[in-house]
Amino acid sequence: MSLDAYMTEVNSNVALFNQHVKITVEGLTARGHTTDDIMIGLFKGYMAASDREFVRYIKDYKNKYDDDEDITWEQLMTKALNKYTVLKQEGQWNALSPEAEQIVALSSEVKSLKDANLKLSKDVKNAKKKTSQSKSDDKDKDDSKSKKKKKQKKGEKDAWKAKPPKAGETEKKTVDGKTYNWCKYHSAWVQHDPEGTGPNACRKRLQMEQEAANSSGNSASAGNSRASYRNALTAILEDSEE
């Protein structure tokens, strides 16, 4: 595995990276291999780290190295580890750049504005709903009051219908162009004919008369049954005497 790939694998942990390089170099040396290209691998590996300040620091040393400044791979590893340690201790490892911080701040402001707008939209919607419900409730109350008043006025207007005529007064009169008769069966002034016949007759009177007729018929039938029983009994007694 290349050193830059290994740096990514250990999540830019320079300490682990250096440990891996030392073990690799010791293994190569033990087998008699040279490490002439170790500096190239180190620079590639360090510049694959995730921290921009650390990468900038390594690039400065690479430029010096490219300009033939004398630096060994051990010295480069020591400087890299020291820089990594300082950045970690100061809490600056993988810190956001000013531009990135500004973007994060703007994103936070945008989110806050969206949340505020969403809340405002919900509040307006709820307010409209409450207003609509309130108007509906008020209308229902007004309708109920209106119906109650109409019923009350009608009751007051028709109150005279329950007042019977005084002694000697006629049992027929005209109110608002309509003829009314006092009906003793309804105990009220009505427009039908209390004692008449036909479609304008008092239905309550007709019902009472029908019930009375049925009752009378049942009584007569019961009487006939009792007479027949007596006649049969007399005939039986006469036959036994003979």
PEWOJO-V673310 format. One record per residue. RES is the residue in three letters. SS is DSSP state (2 for helix, 1 for strand, 0 for the rest). PSI is psi in degrees with one decimal (NA if undefined). NEAR is the number of other C-alpha atoms within 8 Angstrom. Layout:
res=RES ss=SS psi=PSI near=NEAR
res=RES ss=SS psi=PSI near=NEAR
This chain:
res=MET ss=0 psi=133.4 near=4
res=SER ss=0 psi=158.4 near=7
res=LEU ss=2 psi=-34.1 near=10
res=ASP ss=2 psi=-36.9 near=12
res=ALA ss=2 psi=-38.0 near=10
res=TYR ss=2 psi=-37.3 near=11
res=MET ss=2 psi=-40.2 near=16
res=THR ss=2 psi=-39.1 near=10
res=GLU ss=2 psi=-36.0 near=7
res=VAL ss=0 psi=17.3 near=9
res=ASN ss=0 psi=42.4 near=8
res=SER ss=0 psi=28.8 near=11
res=ASN ss=0 psi=101.8 near=8
res=VAL ss=2 psi=-34.4 near=11
res=ALA ss=2 psi=-47.4 near=7
res=LEU ss=2 psi=-37.7 near=8
res=PHE ss=2 psi=-48.0 near=12
res=ASN ss=2 psi=-40.5 near=10
res=GLN ss=2 psi=-42.5 near=8
res=HIS ss=2 psi=-41.0 near=8
res=VAL ss=2 psi=-44.3 near=8
res=LYS ss=2 psi=-44.0 near=8
res=ILE ss=2 psi=-40.7 near=8
res=THR ss=2 psi=-44.4 near=8
res=VAL ss=2 psi=-41.7 near=9
res=GLU ss=2 psi=-38.4 near=8
res=GLY ss=2 psi=-41.7 near=8
res=LEU ss=2 psi=-41.8 near=11
res=THR ss=2 psi=-41.0 near=10
res=ALA ss=2 psi=-29.9 near=7
res=ARG ss=0 psi=2.9 near=6
res=GLY ss=0 psi=15.7 near=6
res=HIS ss=0 psi=152.7 near=7
res=THR ss=0 psi=162.3 near=6
res=THR ss=0 psi=45.6 near=8
res=ASP ss=0 psi=-31.8 near=5
res=ASP ss=0 psi=15.5 near=6
res=ILE ss=2 psi=-34.8 near=8
res=MET ss=2 psi=-39.4 near=9
res=ILE ss=2 psi=-44.3 near=7
res=GLY ss=2 psi=-39.0 near=11
res=LEU ss=2 psi=-48.1 near=11
res=PHE ss=2 psi=-43.0 near=11
res=LYS ss=2 psi=-41.9 near=10
res=GLY ss=2 psi=-46.8 near=14
res=TYR ss=2 psi=-38.5 near=13
res=MET ss=0 psi=-4.4 near=11
res=ALA ss=0 psi=-0.5 near=12
res=ALA ss=0 psi=159.7 near=13
res=SER ss=0 psi=-15.0 near=8
res=ASP ss=0 psi=124.8 near=9
res=ARG ss=2 psi=-36.8 near=8
res=GLU ss=2 psi=-40.9 near=6
res=PHE ss=2 psi=-43.8 near=12
res=VAL ss=2 psi=-42.1 near=13
res=ARG ss=2 psi=-41.3 near=8
res=TYR ss=2 psi=-45.1 near=8
res=ILE ss=2 psi=-38.6 near=12
res=LYS ss=2 psi=-37.5 near=10
res=ASP ss=2 psi=-42.4 near=8
res=TYR ss=2 psi=-32.4 near=8
res=LYS ss=2 psi=-39.4 near=9
res=ASN ss=2 psi=-40.8 near=8
res=LYS ss=2 psi=-39.8 near=9
res=TYR ss=2 psi=-40.5 near=10
res=ASP ss=2 psi=-25.7 near=7
res=ASP ss=0 psi=19.9 near=6
res=ASP ss=0 psi=25.1 near=6
res=GLU ss=0 psi=137.2 near=7
res=ASP ss=0 psi=117.3 near=5
res=ILE ss=0 psi=129.8 near=7
res=THR ss=0 psi=165.8 near=7
res=TRP ss=2 psi=-29.6 near=9
res=GLU ss=2 psi=-41.6 near=6
res=GLN ss=2 psi=-41.7 near=8
res=LEU ss=2 psi=-41.4 near=9
res=MET ss=2 psi=-38.6 near=10
res=THR ss=2 psi=-46.3 near=8
res=LYS ss=2 psi=-40.2 near=8
res=ALA ss=2 psi=-43.6 near=12
res=LEU ss=2 psi=-40.5 near=11
res=ASN ss=2 psi=-43.6 near=8
res=LYS ss=2 psi=-42.7 near=9
res=TYR ss=2 psi=-44.7 near=11
res=THR ss=2 psi=-44.4 near=8
res=VAL ss=2 psi=-45.8 near=8
res=LEU ss=2 psi=-39.3 near=10
res=LYS ss=2 psi=-43.8 near=9
res=GLN ss=2 psi=-34.8 near=7
res=GLU ss=0 psi=-0.4 near=7
res=GLY ss=0 psi=22.8 near=7
res=GLN ss=0 psi=-1.9 near=8
res=TRP ss=0 psi=126.3 near=9
res=ASN ss=0 psi=27.3 near=7
res=ALA ss=0 psi=150.2 near=7
res=LEU ss=0 psi=147.1 near=7
res=SER ss=0 psi=161.1 near=6
res=PRO ss=2 psi=-39.0 near=6
res=GLU ss=2 psi=-43.7 near=7
res=ALA ss=2 psi=-39.0 near=8
res=GLU ss=2 psi=-39.2 near=9
res=GLN ss=2 psi=-40.3 near=8
res=ILE ss=2 psi=-42.8 near=8
res=VAL ss=2 psi=-42.3 near=8
res=ALA ss=2 psi=-43.0 near=8
res=LEU ss=2 psi=-40.1 near=8
res=SER ss=2 psi=-39.3 near=8
res=SER ss=2 psi=-40.6 near=8
res=GLU ss=2 psi=-41.7 near=8
res=VAL ss=2 psi=-42.9 near=8
res=LYS ss=2 psi=-41.9 near=8
res=SER ss=2 psi=-42.0 near=8
res=LEU ss=2 psi=-40.8 near=8
res=LYS ss=2 psi=-43.4 near=8
res=ASP ss=2 psi=-41.0 near=8
res=ALA ss=2 psi=-42.3 near=8
res=ASN ss=2 psi=-39.0 near=8
res=LEU ss=2 psi=-43.5 near=8
res=LYS ss=2 psi=-42.7 near=8
res=LEU ss=2 psi=-41.3 near=8
res=SER ss=2 psi=-42.7 near=8
res=LYS ss=2 psi=-40.7 near=8
res=ASP ss=2 psi=-43.1 near=8
res=VAL ss=2 psi=-42.7 near=8
res=LYS ss=2 psi=-44.7 near=8
res=ASN ss=2 psi=-37.9 near=8
res=ALA ss=2 psi=-42.7 near=8
res=LYS ss=2 psi=-40.6 near=8
res=LYS ss=2 psi=-43.9 near=8
res=LYS ss=2 psi=-41.4 near=8
res=THR ss=2 psi=-44.4 near=8
res=SER ss=2 psi=-42.7 near=8
res=GLN ss=2 psi=-39.1 near=8
res=SER ss=2 psi=-42.4 near=8
res=LYS ss=2 psi=-40.5 near=8
res=SER ss=2 psi=-42.7 near=8
res=ASP ss=2 psi=-42.2 near=8
res=ASP ss=2 psi=-40.5 near=8
res=LYS ss=2 psi=-42.6 near=8
res=ASP ss=2 psi=-41.0 near=8
res=LYS ss=2 psi=-43.8 near=8
res=ASP ss=2 psi=-41.8 near=8
res=ASP ss=2 psi=-41.4 near=8
res=SER ss=2 psi=-43.7 near=8
res=LYS ss=2 psi=-40.4 near=8
res=SER ss=2 psi=-43.7 near=8
res=LYS ss=2 psi=-39.9 near=8
res=LYS ss=2 psi=-41.3 near=8
res=LYS ss=2 psi=-42.2 near=8
res=LYS ss=2 psi=-42.5 near=8
res=LYS ss=2 psi=-39.7 near=8
res=GLN ss=2 psi=-43.1 near=8
res=LYS ss=2 psi=-40.6 near=8
res=LYS ss=2 psi=-39.8 near=8
res=GLY ss=2 psi=-41.5 near=8
res=GLU ss=2 psi=-38.9 near=7
res=LYS ss=2 psi=-37.2 near=7
res=ASP ss=0 psi=8.1 near=8
res=ALA ss=2 psi=-30.2 near=8
res=TRP ss=2 psi=-23.2 near=6
res=LYS ss=2 psi=-21.6 near=9
res=ALA ss=2 psi=-3.3 near=9
res=LYS ss=0 psi=116.0 near=8
res=PRO ss=0 psi=156.3 near=9
res=PRO ss=0 psi=146.8 near=8
res=LYS ss=0 psi=164.1 near=5
res=ALA ss=0 psi=129.0 near=4
res=GLY ss=0 psi=-11.3 near=4
res=GLU ss=0 psi=152.5 near=6
res=THR ss=0 psi=150.2 near=6
res=GLU ss=0 psi=23.0 near=7
res=LYS ss=1 psi=136.9 near=8
res=LYS ss=1 psi=165.1 near=8
res=THR ss=1 psi=129.1 near=8
res=VAL ss=1 psi=124.2 near=7
res=ASP ss=0 psi=38.5 near=4
res=GLY ss=0 psi=4.8 near=5
res=LYS ss=1 psi=142.5 near=7
res=THR ss=1 psi=131.0 near=9
res=TYR ss=1 psi=145.6 near=12
res=ASN ss=1 psi=143.9 near=13
res=TRP ss=1 psi=121.4 near=13
res=CYS ss=1 psi=115.1 near=11
res=LYS ss=0 psi=-18.9 near=7
res=TYR ss=0 psi=-32.4 near=7
res=HIS ss=0 psi=-10.3 near=6
res=SER ss=0 psi=47.9 near=9
res=ALA ss=1 psi=160.7 near=11
res=TRP ss=1 psi=124.0 near=12
res=VAL ss=1 psi=170.6 near=10
res=GLN ss=0 psi=-6.3 near=8
res=HIS ss=0 psi=173.2 near=9
res=ASP ss=1 psi=109.5 near=12
res=PRO ss=0 psi=-39.3 near=12
res=GLU ss=0 psi=6.5 near=7
res=GLY ss=0 psi=-176.8 near=8
res=THR ss=0 psi=174.2 near=8
res=GLY ss=2 psi=-166.6 near=5
res=PRO ss=2 psi=-22.6 near=4
res=ASN ss=2 psi=9.4 near=8
res=ALA ss=1 psi=162.3 near=12
res=CYS ss=0 psi=114.3 near=12
res=ARG ss=2 psi=-34.4 near=6
res=LYS ss=2 psi=-39.1 near=8
res=ARG ss=2 psi=-42.8 near=10
res=LEU ss=2 psi=-38.4 near=9
res=GLN ss=2 psi=-42.8 near=8
res=MET ss=2 psi=-40.7 near=8
res=GLU ss=2 psi=-38.8 near=8
res=GLN ss=2 psi=-41.7 near=8
res=GLU ss=2 psi=-39.7 near=8
res=ALA ss=2 psi=-39.5 near=8
res=ALA ss=2 psi=-41.8 near=8
res=ASN ss=2 psi=-40.6 near=8
res=SER ss=2 psi=-41.1 near=8
res=SER ss=2 psi=-40.7 near=8
res=GLY ss=2 psi=-39.8 near=8
res=ASN ss=2 psi=-38.2 near=8
res=SER ss=2 psi=-43.1 near=8
res=ALA ss=2 psi=-39.8 near=8
res=SER ss=2 psi=-40.1 near=8
res=ALA ss=2 psi=-37.4 near=8
res=GLY ss=2 psi=-43.3 near=8
res=ASN ss=2 psi=-39.2 near=8
res=SER ss=2 psi=-40.1 near=8
res=ARG ss=2 psi=-38.2 near=8
res=ALA ss=2 psi=-42.7 near=8
res=SER ss=2 psi=-38.4 near=8
res=TYR ss=2 psi=-41.7 near=8
res=ARG ss=2 psi=-41.9 near=8
res=ASN ss=2 psi=-41.2 near=8
res=ALA ss=2 psi=-39.1 near=8
res=LEU ss=2 psi=-40.2 near=8
res=THR ss=2 psi=-42.4 near=8
res=ALA ss=2 psi=-38.7 near=8
res=ILE ss=2 psi=-42.9 near=8
res=LEU ss=2 psi=-40.6 near=8
res=GLU ss=2 psi=-41.8 near=8
res=ASP ss=2 psi=-35.7 near=7
res=SER ss=2 psi=-31.4 near=6
res=GLU ss=2 psi=-37.2 near=5
res=GLU ss=0 psi=NA near=4
